[in-house]
Every structure is written in C-alpha cells, then in structure tokens.
Amino acid sequence: MREIQIVDAGELATAYAQADYAVRLDGDTFRLKVGKPAGDVEAYWPASRYAFITAWNPASRPQSDAINQSADSSLVAQLKAIGAPHQPAWAEDTTGDWRELGWLVSGLDPHMLDALAHEFGQAGVLHWEYGHPVHLKMYLQRPPGIPPVPHIDWVE
C-alpha cells in the first residue's frame, strides 16, 4: 500500500468533486458528476453498484505516461483476475488542463474497491449504488474546519 500525503485535503476533495467524469460504452460517451444521478449509465449498463477508479498519479502527484500506463495495466489485470466488469473512463478538470484515464467498474464489492484504491495510492474514488447519486470517497481524514458535504465520504 502506498502512503498518501496531501498538503490540502479539502482543496483536493473540492477539485475531485468538481471534476468531470465520463465513460465510453459501445462508442457512446456518458458523463458522471459527483452528487448527481447517473441514470443514463445505469440504463445502458445495469448493475447493483458502480465505481470509478484510476491507477494514474498516485497521491495526486503527476507521474510520467509510462509509469501511469504501467500502473493502469496492473489495475486492469487485477480487475480481470477478480472478474470485475469494467469500461474505459476518464476524469478531467473543468478547464481541460488535467486528465486521467481510469475505469468504470460494475458490481465491485466496496471492500475490494477500498483495497484497490489503497494499493494504487488513490486519494479518492467515485462510487454509488443503482438509483442513487454519485459519491466521492476520500481516503483521507476530513480536515478540521471543513463541514460535511453531501456526496463526499471521508475515511474518518
């Protein structure tokens, strides 16, 4: 497991929550947003639960494309090994200056999602159950003075 050291967890959570997420299913692109339902994805690719995870840029520290692609290959191998259906997805900031490739995974056990996030050094992932809004799960403690925000779950 990689240790995550973030200078400002509150700013990072805000950036993740405001980011744009998307998945490509059979050539069509579907958008995801923290706090919003993902009805189009759910209608097109029904499952009991969903998650977005990436292996890129552990601890939100930029890595080379070669390192990110190697980590991504390891993540995909693990998703295949556990039989987790997954589709190409990505996250990007609202300005388009930052983009990370990842995977939308269906039916993944929450404990397995946590294990994969920790193994690949991720500070946060998206997750939700069918019919519910998309949540951001931060694998950091909520900083003092930051009030709880709907749809952002902190590891406390």
C-alpha positions in Angstrom: 0.0 0.0 0.0 1.2 3.5 -0.8 1.1 6.2 1.8 -0.8 9.3 0.7 0.5 12.7 1.9 -1.6 15.6 0.7 -0.9 19.2 1.5 -4.6 20.3 1.5 -7.1 17.5 1.5 -10.0 20.0 1.5 -8.9 21.6 -1.8 -8.2 18.1 -3.3 -11.7 16.9 -2.4 -13.2 20.1 -3.9 -11.2 19.6 -7.1 -12.3 15.9 -7.3 -15.9 16.7 -6.6 -16.0 19.5 -9.3 -14.1 17.4 -11.9 -15.9 16.0 -15.0 -16.0 12.2 -15.3 -17.0 10.2 -18.3 -17.3 6.6 -19.5 -17.4 5.2 -23.0 -19.9 2.4 -23.5 -20.1 0.9 -27.0 -18.8 4.2 -28.6 -21.2 6.5 -26.7 -19.9 8.8 -24.0 -21.8 9.2 -20.8 -21.0 11.9 -18.2 -20.8 11.5 -14.5 -20.9 14.2 -11.8 -20.5 13.9 -8.1 -23.8 14.5 -6.4 -25.9 13.7 -9.5 -27.7 10.5 -10.5 -26.1 8.5 -13.3 -29.3 7.3 -14.8 -28.0 7.2 -18.4 -25.1 4.9 -17.4 -27.4 2.7 -15.3 -29.9 2.3 -18.1 -27.2 1.4 -20.6 -25.1 -0.8 -18.3 -27.3 -2.1 -15.4 -25.6 -3.2 -12.2 -26.2 -3.0 -8.5 -23.2 -0.7 -7.8 -20.6 1.2 -9.7 -17.2 2.7 -9.1 -14.7 4.9 -11.0 -11.1 4.1 -10.2 -7.8 5.0 -11.8 -4.2 4.0 -11.1 -2.8 7.2 -12.5 -0.9 9.8 -10.5 -0.9 8.1 -7.0 -1.4 10.6 -4.2 -2.3 13.2 -6.9 1.4 13.5 -7.8 1.9 13.7 -11.5 3.8 10.7 -13.0 5.1 10.1 -16.5 2.8 8.5 -19.1 5.0 5.3 -18.9 4.6 5.0 -15.2 0.8 5.7 -15.4 0.3 3.2 -18.2 2.2 0.5 -16.3 0.1 1.1 -13.2 -3.0 1.1 -15.3 -2.0 -2.3 -16.8 -1.6 -3.7 -13.3 -5.0 -2.4 -12.3 -6.7 -3.9 -15.4 -5.0 -7.2 -14.7 -6.4 -7.2 -11.2 -9.9 -6.2 -12.4 -9.8 -9.1 -14.9 -8.5 -11.5 -12.2 -11.4 -10.8 -9.9 -13.9 -10.9 -12.8 -15.0 -7.2 -12.4 -16.7 -5.9 -15.5 -15.0 -2.6 -16.4 -15.3 0.0 -19.2 -12.8 2.8 -20.2 -13.4 6.0 -18.4 -11.6 9.3 -17.5 -11.6 12.2 -15.2 -10.7 15.8 -16.1 -10.8 19.2 -14.5 -13.3 21.7 -15.7 -10.6 23.6 -17.7 -9.4 20.5 -19.5 -5.8 21.1 -18.3 -5.8 17.8 -16.3 -7.0 14.4 -17.4 -6.6 10.9 -16.0 -7.6 7.7 -17.6 -9.4 5.2 -15.4 -12.2 2.6 -15.4 -15.9 2.4 -14.6 -16.4 -0.9 -12.7 -19.7 -2.5 -12.1 -20.7 -4.8 -9.2 -17.4 -4.3 -7.3 -17.5 -5.2 -3.6 -16.9 -2.0 -1.6 -14.1 -3.7 0.4 -12.3 -4.6 -2.9 -12.7 -1.1 -4.2 -11.0 0.2 -1.0 -8.2 -2.4 -1.3 -7.6 -1.4 -5.0 -7.6 2.3 -4.1 -5.1 1.8 -1.4 -2.9 -0.5 -3.5 -2.7 2.1 -6.3 -2.3 5.1 -3.9 -5.5 6.8 -4.8 -6.7 9.7 -2.6 -10.3 9.3 -3.9 -12.7 7.2 -6.0 -16.3 7.6 -7.2 -18.9 5.0 -6.1 -22.6 4.7 -6.0 -25.4 2.2 -5.9 -28.0 1.9 -8.7 -30.6 4.7 -8.4 -28.5 6.8 -6.1 -26.3 9.9 -6.8 -22.6 9.5 -7.5 -20.4 9.8 -4.3 -16.8 10.8 -3.9 -15.0 8.7 -1.3 -11.8 10.3 0.0 -9.3 8.1 1.6 -8.1 10.9 3.9 -9.4 12.3 7.1 -11.7 15.3 6.7 -9.6 18.3 7.7 -10.7 20.3 10.8 -13.0 23.1 10.0 -14.3 21.5 6.8 -18.0 20.8 7.3 -19.6 17.6 6.0 -20.6 17.9 2.3 -23.3 15.7 0.8 -22.0 13.1 -1.6 -18.4 13.3 -0.2 -17.5 10.5 2.1 -14.3 10.8 4.2 -12.4 8.0 5.8 -12.5 9.0 9.4 
